[in-house]
Amino acid sequence: DKNRIGEMGIGINSEIHAPTGYLLTDEKIMGTVHFAIGHNQFMGGNNKSTMHWDMVMLQPTVTLDDQVLLDDGRFTLKGFAD
């Protein structure tokens, strides 16, 4: 189904400092969030679709259970430094 989230991740690679234009690299930049809609069976998911569309968000703020995990792309948890 092309209307379902097929993938979500948070980038933790501190060695990549700017987008390269190559999504497989850009989705790993420290402090980014990436989503994909569509097909995910190639990574063990159950969503079958004719498309898989990746999107990367730079400098996002992510809150989970009222705790800020990322604030403007910076980790707020101990042990993660950018």
Contacts in CASP RR format, 6 or more apart in sequence:
PFRMAT RR
TARGET T0000
AUTHOR 0000-0000-0000
METHOD contacts of the structure
MODEL  1
DKNRIGEMGIGINSEIHAPTGYLLTDEKIMGTVHFAIGHNQFMGGNNKST
MHWDMVMLQPTVTLDDQVLLDDGRFTLKGFAD
1 38 0 8 1.000
1 47 0 8 1.000
1 48 0 8 1.000
1 49 0 8 1.000
2 37 0 8 1.000
2 38 0 8 1.000
2 49 0 8 1.000
2 50 0 8 1.000
2 51 0 8 1.000
3 37 0 8 1.000
3 38 0 8 1.000
4 37 0 8 1.000
4 38 0 8 1.000
4 47 0 8 1.000
4 49 0 8 1.000
5 35 0 8 1.000
5 36 0 8 1.000
5 37 0 8 1.000
5 38 0 8 1.000
6 35 0 8 1.000
6 36 0 8 1.000
6 37 0 8 1.000
6 38 0 8 1.000
6 39 0 8 1.000
6 40 0 8 1.000
6 45 0 8 1.000
6 47 0 8 1.000
6 52 0 8 1.000
7 34 0 8 1.000
7 35 0 8 1.000
7 36 0 8 1.000
7 40 0 8 1.000
7 43 0 8 1.000
7 52 0 8 1.000
7 54 0 8 1.000
8 33 0 8 1.000
8 34 0 8 1.000
8 35 0 8 1.000
8 36 0 8 1.000
9 27 0 8 1.000
9 33 0 8 1.000
9 34 0 8 1.000
9 35 0 8 1.000
10 31 0 8 1.000
10 32 0 8 1.000
10 33 0 8 1.000
10 62 0 8 1.000
10 69 0 8 1.000
10 70 0 8 1.000
11 27 0 8 1.000
11 28 0 8 1.000
11 29 0 8 1.000
11 30 0 8 1.000
11 31 0 8 1.000
11 32 0 8 1.000
11 33 0 8 1.000
11 34 0 8 1.000
12 28 0 8 1.000
12 30 0 8 1.000
12 31 0 8 1.000
12 80 0 8 1.000
13 28 0 8 1.000
13 29 0 8 1.000
13 30 0 8 1.000
14 30 0 8 1.000
14 81 0 8 1.000
14 82 0 8 1.000
16 25 0 8 1.000
16 26 0 8 1.000
16 28 0 8 1.000
16 29 0 8 1.000
16 30 0 8 1.000
17 29 0 8 1.000
18 29 0 8 1.000
19 26 0 8 1.000
19 29 0 8 1.000
19 56 0 8 1.000
19 58 0 8 1.000
20 26 0 8 1.000
23 34 0 8 1.000
23 54 0 8 1.000
23 56 0 8 1.000
26 32 0 8 1.000
26 34 0 8 1.000
26 56 0 8 1.000
27 34 0 8 1.000
27 54 0 8 1.000
27 56 0 8 1.000
29 56 0 8 1.000
29 58 0 8 1.000
30 75 0 8 1.000
30 82 0 8 1.000
31 59 0 8 1.000
31 60 0 8 1.000
31 70 0 8 1.000
31 73 0 8 1.000
31 74 0 8 1.000
31 75 0 8 1.000
31 82 0 8 1.000
32 56 0 8 1.000
32 57 0 8 1.000
32 58 0 8 1.000
32 59 0 8 1.000
32 60 0 8 1.000
32 73 0 8 1.000
33 56 0 8 1.000
33 57 0 8 1.000
33 60 0 8 1.000
33 62 0 8 1.000
33 70 0 8 1.000
34 54 0 8 1.000
34 55 0 8 1.000
34 56 0 8 1.000
34 57 0 8 1.000
35 54 0 8 1.000
35 55 0 8 1.000
35 57 0 8 1.000
36 52 0 8 1.000
36 53 0 8 1.000
36 54 0 8 1.000
36 55 0 8 1.000
37 51 0 8 1.000
37 52 0 8 1.000
37 53 0 8 1.000
37 55 0 8 1.000
38 47 0 8 1.000
38 49 0 8 1.000
38 51 0 8 1.000
38 52 0 8 1.000
38 53 0 8 1.000
39 47 0 8 1.000
39 48 0 8 1.000
39 49 0 8 1.000
39 50 0 8 1.000
39 51 0 8 1.000
39 52 0 8 1.000
40 46 0 8 1.000
40 47 0 8 1.000
40 52 0 8 1.000
41 47 0 8 1.000
41 48 0 8 1.000
58 73 0 8 1.000
59 72 0 8 1.000
59 73 0 8 1.000
60 70 0 8 1.000
60 72 0 8 1.000
60 73 0 8 1.000
61 68 0 8 1.000
61 70 0 8 1.000
61 71 0 8 1.000
61 72 0 8 1.000
61 73 0 8 1.000
62 68 0 8 1.000
62 69 0 8 1.000
62 70 0 8 1.000
63 69 0 8 1.000
68 76 0 8 1.000
69 75 0 8 1.000
69 76 0 8 1.000
69 77 0 8 1.000
70 76 0 8 1.000
73 82 0 8 1.000
74 82 0 8 1.000
75 81 0 8 1.000
75 82 0 8 1.000
END
